[in-house]
Amino acid sequence: MVIATAAELREAGEAALLSGVSVVDLTDVAEADSSAVAVLLAWTRIAGERGKPLAIVGVPQSVRSLASLYGVADLLPLA
């Protein structure tokens, strides 16, 4: 989840949320930068706007650290 793939991931996640997905598994994420946090915030916003539950699981420590650093960890449904 890096800047080069952020737009594509955001769109894919939005499509998944619209089709009923409520759990996003980040276990296979090997690399992440600040754009990962932006994508997760976008997915969280989209789910909230549609009244859909969302859980983000398998979150790498690097993503958790970035979310904490930016002060948004409490806004994300990290499991």
Gaussian input, Z-matrix of N, CA and C with variables (Angstrom, degrees):
# hf/3-21g

backbone

0 1
 N
 C     1     B1
 C     2     B2     1     A1
 N     3     B3     2     A2     1     D1
 C     4     B4     3     A3     2     D2
 C     5     B5     4     A4     3     D3
 N     6     B6     5     A5     4     D4
 C     7     B7     6     A6     5     D5
 C     8     B8     7     A7     6     D6
 N     9     B9     8     A8     7     D7
 C    10    B10     9     A9     8     D8
 C    11    B11    10    A10     9     D9
 N    12    B12    11    A11    10    D10
 C    13    B13    12    A12    11    D11
 C    14    B14    13    A13    12    D12
 N    15    B15    14    A14    13    D13
 C    16    B16    15    A15    14    D14
 C    17    B17    16    A16    15    D15
 N    18    B18    17    A17    16    D16
 C    19    B19    18    A18    17    D17
 C    20    B20    19    A19    18    D18
 N    21    B21    20    A20    19    D19
 C    22    B22    21    A21    20    D20
 C    23    B23    22    A22    21    D21
 N    24    B24    23    A23    22    D22
 C    25    B25    24    A24    23    D23
 C    26    B26    25    A25    24    D24
 N    27    B27    26    A26    25    D25
 C    28    B28    27    A27    26    D26
 C    29    B29    28    A28    27    D27
 N    30    B30    29    A29    28    D28
 C    31    B31    30    A30    29    D29
 C    32    B32    31    A31    30    D30
 N    33    B33    32    A32    31    D31
 C    34    B34    33    A33    32    D32
 C    35    B35    34    A34    33    D33
 N    36    B36    35    A35    34    D34
 C    37    B37    36    A36    35    D35
 C    38    B38    37    A37    36    D36
 N    39    B39    38    A38    37    D37
 C    40    B40    39    A39    38    D38
 C    41    B41    40    A40    39    D39
 N    42    B42    41    A41    40    D40
 C    43    B43    42    A42    41    D41
 C    44    B44    43    A43    42    D42
 N    45    B45    44    A44    43    D43
 C    46    B46    45    A45    44    D44
 C    47    B47    46    A46    45    D45
 N    48    B48    47    A47    46    D46
 C    49    B49    48    A48    47    D47
 C    50    B50    49    A49    48    D48
 N    51    B51    50    A50    49    D49
 C    52    B52    51    A51    50    D50
 C    53    B53    52    A52    51    D51
 N    54    B54    53    A53    52    D52
 C    55    B55    54    A54    53    D53
 C    56    B56    55    A55    54    D54
 N    57    B57    56    A56    55    D55
 C    58    B58    57    A57    56    D56
 C    59    B59    58    A58    57    D57
 N    60    B60    59    A59    58    D58
 C    61    B61    60    A60    59    D59
 C    62    B62    61    A61    60    D60
 N    63    B63    62    A62    61    D61
 C    64    B64    63    A63    62    D62
 C    65    B65    64    A64    63    D63
 N    66    B66    65    A65    64    D64
 C    67    B67    66    A66    65    D65
 C    68    B68    67    A67    66    D66
 N    69    B69    68    A68    67    D67
 C    70    B70    69    A69    68    D68
 C    71    B71    70    A70    69    D69
 N    72    B72    71    A71    70    D70
 C    73    B73    72    A72    71    D71
 C    74    B74    73    A73    72    D72
 N    75    B75    74    A74    73    D73
 C    76    B76    75    A75    74    D74
 C    77    B77    76    A76    75    D75
 N    78    B78    77    A77    76    D76
 C    79    B79    78    A78    77    D77
 C    80    B80    79    A79    78    D78
 N    81    B81    80    A80    79    D79
 C    82    B82    81    A81    80    D80
 C    83    B83    82    A82    81    D81
 N    84    B84    83    A83    82    D82
 C    85    B85    84    A84    83    D83
 C    86    B86    85    A85    84    D84
 N    87    B87    86    A86    85    D85
 C    88    B88    87    A87    86    D86
 C    89    B89    88    A88    87    D87
 N    90    B90    89    A89    88    D88
 C    91    B91    90    A90    89    D89
 C    92    B92    91    A91    90    D90
 N    93    B93    92    A92    91    D91
 C    94    B94    93    A93    92    D92
 C    95    B95    94    A94    93    D93
 N    96    B96    95    A95    94    D94
 C    97    B97    96    A96    95    D95
 C    98    B98    97    A97    96    D96
 N    99    B99    98    A98    97    D97
 C   100   B100    99    A99    98    D98
 C   101   B101   100   A100    99    D99
 N   102   B102   101   A101   100   D100
 C   103   B103   102   A102   101   D101
 C   104   B104   103   A103   102   D102
 N   105   B105   104   A104   103   D103
 C   106   B106   105   A105   104   D104
 C   107   B107   106   A106   105   D105
 N   108   B108   107   A107   106   D106
 C   109   B109   108   A108   107   D107
 C   110   B110   109   A109   108   D108
 N   111   B111   110   A110   109   D109
 C   112   B112   111   A111   110   D110
 C   113   B113   112   A112   111   D111
 N   114   B114   113   A113   112   D112
 C   115   B115   114   A114   113   D113
 C   116   B116   115   A115   114   D114
 N   117   B117   116   A116   115   D115
 C   118   B118   117   A117   116   D116
 C   119   B119   118   A118   117   D117
 N   120   B120   119   A119   118   D118
 C   121   B121   120   A120   119   D119
 C   122   B122   121   A121   120   D120
 N   123   B123   122   A122   121   D121
 C   124   B124   123   A123   122   D122
 C   125   B125   124   A124   123   D123
 N   126   B126   125   A125   124   D124
 C   127   B127   126   A126   125   D125
 C   128   B128   127   A127   126   D126
 N   129   B129   128   A128   127   D127
 C   130   B130   129   A129   128   D128
 C   131   B131   130   A130   129   D129
 N   132   B132   131   A131   130   D130
 C   133   B133   132   A132   131   D131
 C   134   B134   133   A133   132   D132
 N   135   B135   134   A134   133   D133
 C   136   B136   135   A135   134   D134
 C   137   B137   136   A136   135   D135
 N   138   B138   137   A137   136   D136
 C   139   B139   138   A138   137   D137
 C   140   B140   139   A139   138   D138
 N   141   B141   140   A140   139   D139
 C   142   B142   141   A141   140   D140
 C   143   B143   142   A142   141   D141
 N   144   B144   143   A143   142   D142
 C   145   B145   144   A144   143   D143
 C   146   B146   145   A145   144   D144
 N   147   B147   146   A146   145   D145
 C   148   B148   147   A147   146   D146
 C   149   B149   148   A148   147   D147
 N   150   B150   149   A149   148   D148
 C   151   B151   150   A150   149   D149
 C   152   B152   151   A151   150   D150
 N   153   B153   152   A152   151   D151
 C   154   B154   153   A153   152   D152
 C   155   B155   154   A154   153   D153
 N   156   B156   155   A155   154   D154
 C   157   B157   156   A156   155   D155
 C   158   B158   157   A157   156   D156
 N   159   B159   158   A158   157   D157
 C   160   B160   159   A159   158   D158
 C   161   B161   160   A160   159   D159
 N   162   B162   161   A161   160   D160
 C   163   B163   162   A162   161   D161
 C   164   B164   163   A163   162   D162
 N   165   B165   164   A164   163   D163
 C   166   B166   165   A165   164   D164
 C   167   B167   166   A166   165   D165
 N   168   B168   167   A167   166   D166
 C   169   B169   168   A168   167   D167
 C   170   B170   169   A169   168   D168
 N   171   B171   170   A170   169   D169
 C   172   B172   171   A171   170   D170
 C   173   B173   172   A172   171   D171
 N   174   B174   173   A173   172   D172
 C   175   B175   174   A174   173   D173
 C   176   B176   175   A175   174   D174
 N   177   B177   176   A176   175   D175
 C   178   B178   177   A177   176   D176
 C   179   B179   178   A178   177   D177
 N   180   B180   179   A179   178   D178
 C   181   B181   180   A180   179   D179
 C   182   B182   181   A181   180   D180
 N   183   B183   182   A182   181   D181
 C   184   B184   183   A183   182   D182
 C   185   B185   184   A184   183   D183
 N   186   B186   185   A185   184   D184
 C   187   B187   186   A186   185   D185
 C   188   B188   187   A187   186   D186
 N   189   B189   188   A188   187   D187
 C   190   B190   189   A189   188   D188
 C   191   B191   190   A190   189   D189
 N   192   B192   191   A191   190   D190
 C   193   B193   192   A192   191   D191
 C   194   B194   193   A193   192   D192
 N   195   B195   194   A194   193   D193
 C   196   B196   195   A195   194   D194
 C   197   B197   196   A196   195   D195
 N   198   B198   197   A197   196   D196
 C   199   B199   198   A198   197   D197
 C   200   B200   199   A199   198   D198
 N   201   B201   200   A200   199   D199
 C   202   B202   201   A201   200   D200
 C   203   B203   202   A202   201   D201
 N   204   B204   203   A203   202   D202
 C   205   B205   204   A204   203   D203
 C   206   B206   205   A205   204   D204
 N   207   B207   206   A206   205   D205
 C   208   B208   207   A207   206   D206
 C   209   B209   208   A208   207   D207
 N   210   B210   209   A209   208   D208
 C   211   B211   210   A210   209   D209
 C   212   B212   211   A211   210   D210
 N   213   B213   212   A212   211   D211
 C   214   B214   213   A213   212   D212
 C   215   B215   214   A214   213   D213
 N   216   B216   215   A215   214   D214
 C   217   B217   216   A216   215   D215
 C   218   B218   217   A217   216   D216
 N   219   B219   218   A218   217   D217
 C   220   B220   219   A219   218   D218
 C   221   B221   220   A220   219   D219
 N   222   B222   221   A221   220   D220
 C   223   B223   222   A222   221   D221
 C   224   B224   223   A223   222   D222
 N   225   B225   224   A224   223   D223
 C   226   B226   225   A225   224   D224
 C   227   B227   226   A226   225   D225
 N   228   B228   227   A227   226   D226
 C   229   B229   228   A228   227   D227
 C   230   B230   229   A229   228   D228
 N   231   B231   230   A230   229   D229
 C   232   B232   231   A231   230   D230
 C   233   B233   232   A232   231   D231
 N   234   B234   233   A233   232   D232
 C   235   B235   234   A234   233   D233
 C   236   B236   235   A235   234   D234

   B1=1.4421
   B2=1.5258
   B3=1.3025
   B4=1.4577
   B5=1.5265
   B6=1.3077
   B7=1.4595
   B8=1.5296
   B9=1.3202
   B10=1.4638
   B11=1.5268
   B12=1.3205
   B13=1.4700
   B14=1.5244
   B15=1.3153
   B16=1.4691
   B17=1.5279
   B18=1.3102
   B19=1.4707
   B20=1.5251
   B21=1.3242
   B22=1.4660
   B23=1.5277
   B24=1.3344
   B25=1.4673
   B26=1.5236
   B27=1.3165
   B28=1.4657
   B29=1.5216
   B30=1.3261
   B31=1.4677
   B32=1.5272
   B33=1.3335
   B34=1.4679
   B35=1.5241
   B36=1.3277
   B37=1.4593
   B38=1.5127
   B39=1.3277
   B40=1.4677
   B41=1.5247
   B42=1.3252
   B43=1.4627
   B44=1.5261
   B45=1.3234
   B46=1.4664
   B47=1.5240
   B48=1.3228
   B49=1.4636
   B50=1.5253
   B51=1.3143
   B52=1.4626
   B53=1.5254
   B54=1.3382
   B55=1.4675
   B56=1.5263
   B57=1.3385
   B58=1.4575
   B59=1.5111
   B60=1.3156
   B61=1.4656
   B62=1.5229
   B63=1.3320
   B64=1.4633
   B65=1.5250
   B66=1.3346
   B67=1.4642
   B68=1.5210
   B69=1.3235
   B70=1.4575
   B71=1.5213
   B72=1.3272
   B73=1.4641
   B74=1.5247
   B75=1.3274
   B76=1.4617
   B77=1.5272
   B78=1.3179
   B79=1.4637
   B80=1.5211
   B81=1.3200
   B82=1.4635
   B83=1.5260
   B84=1.3173
   B85=1.4648
   B86=1.5252
   B87=1.3305
   B88=1.4598
   B89=1.5251
   B90=1.3205
   B91=1.4621
   B92=1.5190
   B93=1.3225
   B94=1.4625
   B95=1.5216
   B96=1.3205
   B97=1.4577
   B98=1.5272
   B99=1.3097
   B100=1.4634
   B101=1.5268
   B102=1.3194
   B103=1.4649
   B104=1.5229
   B105=1.3250
   B106=1.4698
   B107=1.5208
   B108=1.3126
   B109=1.4625
   B110=1.5286
   B111=1.3194
   B112=1.4650
   B113=1.5252
   B114=1.3231
   B115=1.4669
   B116=1.5212
   B117=1.3267
   B118=1.4669
   B119=1.5262
   B120=1.3175
   B121=1.4675
   B122=1.5283
   B123=1.3237
   B124=1.4692
   B125=1.5214
   B126=1.3345
   B127=1.4661
   B128=1.5235
   B129=1.3267
   B130=1.4668
   B131=1.5256
   B132=1.3231
   B133=1.4690
   B134=1.5230
   B135=1.3195
   B136=1.4688
   B137=1.5257
   B138=1.3206
   B139=1.4710
   B140=1.5241
   B141=1.3222
   B142=1.4612
   B143=1.5163
   B144=1.3288
   B145=1.4661
   B146=1.5244
   B147=1.3144
   B148=1.4649
   B149=1.5239
   B150=1.3233
   B151=1.4572
   B152=1.5149
   B153=1.3214
   B154=1.4621
   B155=1.5270
   B156=1.3251
   B157=1.4610
   B158=1.5288
   B159=1.3124
   B160=1.4588
   B161=1.5154
   B162=1.3179
   B163=1.4610
   B164=1.5241
   B165=1.3172
   B166=1.4590
   B167=1.5234
   B168=1.3362
   B169=1.4635
   B170=1.5262
   B171=1.3273
   B172=1.4560
   B173=1.5107
   B174=1.3204
   B175=1.4647
   B176=1.5310
   B177=1.3366
   B178=1.4616
   B179=1.5294
   B180=1.3094
   B181=1.4631
   B182=1.5250
   B183=1.3271
   B184=1.4663
   B185=1.5290
   B186=1.3153
   B187=1.4669
   B188=1.5232
   B189=1.3237
   B190=1.4694
   B191=1.5283
   B192=1.3285
   B193=1.4649
   B194=1.5227
   B195=1.3268
   B196=1.4646
   B197=1.5226
   B198=1.3244
   B199=1.4687
   B200=1.5232
   B201=1.3193
   B202=1.4702
   B203=1.5203
   B204=1.3238
   B205=1.4622
   B206=1.5252
   B207=1.3337
   B208=1.4583
   B209=1.5225
   B210=1.3287
   B211=1.4591
   B212=1.5162
   B213=1.3348
   B214=1.4629
   B215=1.5298
   B216=1.3067
   B217=1.4699
   B218=1.5234
   B219=1.3220
   B220=1.4670
   B221=1.5283
   B222=1.3135
   B223=1.4638
   B224=1.5244
   B225=1.3267
   B226=1.4602
   B227=1.5218
   B228=1.3335
   B229=1.4667
   B230=1.5289
   B231=1.3423
   B232=1.4604
   B233=1.5159
   B234=1.3288
   B235=1.4672
   B236=1.5160
   A1=107.91
   A2=113.95
   A3=120.49
   A4=109.11
   A5=115.35
   A6=121.21
   A7=112.24
   A8=117.24
   A9=120.52
   A10=112.84
   A11=117.12
   A12=120.72
   A13=113.17
   A14=117.66
   A15=121.46
   A16=113.11
   A17=118.18
   A18=120.28
   A19=110.87
   A20=116.19
   A21=120.68
   A22=110.97
   A23=116.68
   A24=120.65
   A25=111.49
   A26=116.32
   A27=119.42
   A28=110.22
   A29=115.98
   A30=120.51
   A31=111.73
   A32=116.91
   A33=120.53
   A34=110.41
   A35=116.07
   A36=119.98
   A37=112.16
   A38=116.53
   A39=119.74
   A40=110.33
   A41=117.03
   A42=120.65
   A43=110.70
   A44=116.41
   A45=120.33
   A46=110.78
   A47=116.74
   A48=120.40
   A49=110.93
   A50=116.59
   A51=120.71
   A52=112.00
   A53=115.97
   A54=119.38
   A55=112.27
   A56=116.76
   A57=119.96
   A58=116.56
   A59=118.39
   A60=120.73
   A61=108.96
   A62=116.95
   A63=119.90
   A64=112.48
   A65=117.10
   A66=121.49
   A67=108.37
   A68=115.59
   A69=121.82
   A70=106.96
   A71=116.67
   A72=122.28
   A73=109.40
   A74=115.91
   A75=121.52
   A76=112.51
   A77=117.43
   A78=121.89
   A79=112.40
   A80=118.15
   A81=121.40
   A82=114.11
   A83=117.86
   A84=120.45
   A85=108.68
   A86=115.54
   A87=120.88
   A88=112.45
   A89=116.50
   A90=120.96
   A91=108.84
   A92=116.06
   A93=119.82
   A94=109.72
   A95=114.58
   A96=120.38
   A97=107.87
   A98=116.94
   A99=119.81
   A100=112.71
   A101=117.33
   A102=118.93
   A103=111.22
   A104=118.48
   A105=121.33
   A106=109.97
   A107=116.63
   A108=120.84
   A109=109.65
   A110=116.84
   A111=120.33
   A112=111.17
   A113=117.45
   A114=121.38
   A115=110.00
   A116=117.47
   A117=120.84
   A118=111.09
   A119=117.06
   A120=120.23
   A121=110.74
   A122=116.91
   A123=120.30
   A124=110.33
   A125=117.51
   A126=120.42
   A127=110.91
   A128=115.99
   A129=120.58
   A130=110.34
   A131=116.42
   A132=121.20
   A133=110.75
   A134=116.56
   A135=121.22
   A136=110.38
   A137=116.78
   A138=120.49
   A139=110.22
   A140=116.67
   A141=120.82
   A142=112.81
   A143=116.35
   A144=120.53
   A145=111.93
   A146=115.83
   A147=120.54
   A148=112.50
   A149=115.96
   A150=120.25
   A151=113.37
   A152=116.86
   A153=122.23
   A154=109.92
   A155=117.11
   A156=119.48
   A157=109.60
   A158=116.34
   A159=121.37
   A160=108.74
   A161=116.26
   A162=122.63
   A163=106.93
   A164=115.61
   A165=121.01
   A166=106.32
   A167=116.19
   A168=121.78
   A169=110.57
   A170=115.43
   A171=120.56
   A172=112.84
   A173=116.34
   A174=121.23
   A175=109.93
   A176=117.35
   A177=120.12
   A178=111.18
   A179=115.74
   A180=120.43
   A181=111.14
   A182=117.11
   A183=119.71
   A184=111.32
   A185=116.86
   A186=120.64
   A187=110.03
   A188=116.97
   A189=120.41
   A190=110.75
   A191=115.99
   A192=120.40
   A193=111.31
   A194=116.55
   A195=119.65
   A196=111.14
   A197=117.02
   A198=120.34
   A199=110.48
   A200=116.95
   A201=120.79
   A202=110.82
   A203=116.17
   A204=121.33
   A205=111.28
   A206=116.91
   A207=121.72
   A208=113.10
   A209=116.72
   A210=120.75
   A211=114.59
   A212=117.18
   A213=119.96
   A214=113.31
   A215=118.03
   A216=120.66
   A217=111.58
   A218=117.01
   A219=120.27
   A220=112.74
   A221=117.58
   A222=121.10
   A223=112.31
   A224=116.20
   A225=121.14
   A226=111.12
   A227=117.69
   A228=121.17
   A229=111.59
   A230=115.35
   A231=120.45
   A232=110.01
   A233=115.58
   A234=120.48
   A235=109.78
   D1=85.94
   D2=-179.78
   D3=-126.82
   D4=170.88
   D5=-174.06
   D6=-53.63
   D7=-35.25
   D8=-177.69
   D9=-64.57
   D10=-25.54
   D11=-177.52
   D12=-114.54
   D13=1.73
   D14=-172.56
   D15=-59.64
   D16=-47.34
   D17=-177.55
   D18=-63.48
   D19=-43.60
   D20=179.34
   D21=-63.33
   D22=-43.23
   D23=179.28
   D24=-65.59
   D25=-39.92
   D26=179.32
   D27=-60.86
   D28=-46.14
   D29=-179.89
   D30=-64.88
   D31=-42.84
   D32=179.44
   D33=-63.85
   D34=-41.06
   D35=178.16
   D36=-65.08
   D37=-40.58
   D38=178.26
   D39=-62.39
   D40=-43.58
   D41=178.63
   D42=-61.91
   D43=-41.36
   D44=179.18
   D45=-64.09
   D46=-43.44
   D47=179.12
   D48=-62.26
   D49=-40.56
   D50=179.85
   D51=-67.45
   D52=-24.65
   D53=179.34
   D54=-89.86
   D55=2.26
   D56=174.35
   D57=108.91
   D58=-0.64
   D59=177.56
   D60=-64.79
   D61=134.51
   D62=179.63
   D63=-124.44
   D64=-4.03
   D65=178.18
   D66=-128.11
   D67=127.53
   D68=176.20
   D69=-112.37
   D70=124.77
   D71=-177.22
   D72=-105.95
   D73=117.95
   D74=-178.57
   D75=-101.18
   D76=15.08
   D77=-176.41
   D78=-52.92
   D79=-38.74
   D80=-175.90
   D81=-87.12
   D82=5.13
   D83=178.71
   D84=-73.21
   D85=117.25
   D86=-177.47
   D87=-98.21
   D88=-23.80
   D89=-176.61
   D90=-141.58
   D91=137.19
   D92=-179.78
   D93=-148.04
   D94=145.93
   D95=172.90
   D96=-130.79
   D97=-168.13
   D98=-175.36
   D99=-61.83
   D100=-23.85
   D101=178.23
   D102=-65.84
   D103=-25.26
   D104=176.25
   D105=-61.79
   D106=-42.19
   D107=178.91
   D108=-64.49
   D109=-41.06
   D110=178.34
   D111=-62.19
   D112=-41.04
   D113=178.59
   D114=-64.48
   D115=-44.58
   D116=179.67
   D117=-63.23
   D118=-39.37
   D119=176.57
   D120=-64.06
   D121=-40.38
   D122=178.76
   D123=-63.42
   D124=-45.50
   D125=178.61
   D126=-61.16
   D127=-40.99
   D128=179.89
   D129=-63.45
   D130=-42.95
   D131=178.24
   D132=-62.89
   D133=-46.27
   D134=-179.31
   D135=-60.14
   D136=-46.62
   D137=179.25
   D138=-61.38
   D139=-44.14
   D140=-179.75
   D141=-62.93
   D142=-42.11
   D143=179.55
   D144=-62.23
   D145=-28.64
   D146=-178.56
   D147=-98.66
   D148=3.95
   D149=179.54
   D150=66.12
   D151=27.63
   D152=-178.49
   D153=-101.01
   D154=140.48
   D155=175.17
   D156=-72.28
   D157=151.31
   D158=176.72
   D159=-144.32
   D160=134.59
   D161=172.65
   D162=-128.19
   D163=132.58
   D164=177.64
   D165=-110.36
   D166=114.46
   D167=-174.52
   D168=-114.71
   D169=165.95
   D170=178.28
   D171=62.98
   D172=33.90
   D173=-174.22
   D174=-75.90
   D175=121.52
   D176=178.35
   D177=-62.02
   D178=150.29
   D179=179.59
   D180=-58.51
   D181=-34.05
   D182=-179.69
   D183=-61.81
   D184=-38.63
   D185=179.03
   D186=-71.52
   D187=-41.57
   D188=176.45
   D189=-59.27
   D190=-42.56
   D191=-179.68
   D192=-64.14
   D193=-43.02
   D194=178.40
   D195=-63.73
   D196=-43.14
   D197=179.41
   D198=-61.41
   D199=-40.12
   D200=177.79
   D201=-67.39
   D202=-44.20
   D203=179.93
   D204=-57.22
   D205=-40.47
   D206=-178.91
   D207=-85.89
   D208=-1.42
   D209=176.65
   D210=74.01
   D211=25.29
   D212=-177.67
   D213=-118.20
   D214=5.36
   D215=-177.10
   D216=-56.47
   D217=-37.69
   D218=-178.80
   D219=-71.88
   D220=-14.41
   D221=178.90
   D222=-86.54
   D223=-14.11
   D224=-175.84
   D225=-101.38
   D226=138.70
   D227=178.87
   D228=-82.75
   D229=63.21
   D230=-178.03
   D231=-80.42
   D232=126.83
   D233=179.73
   D234=-100.98

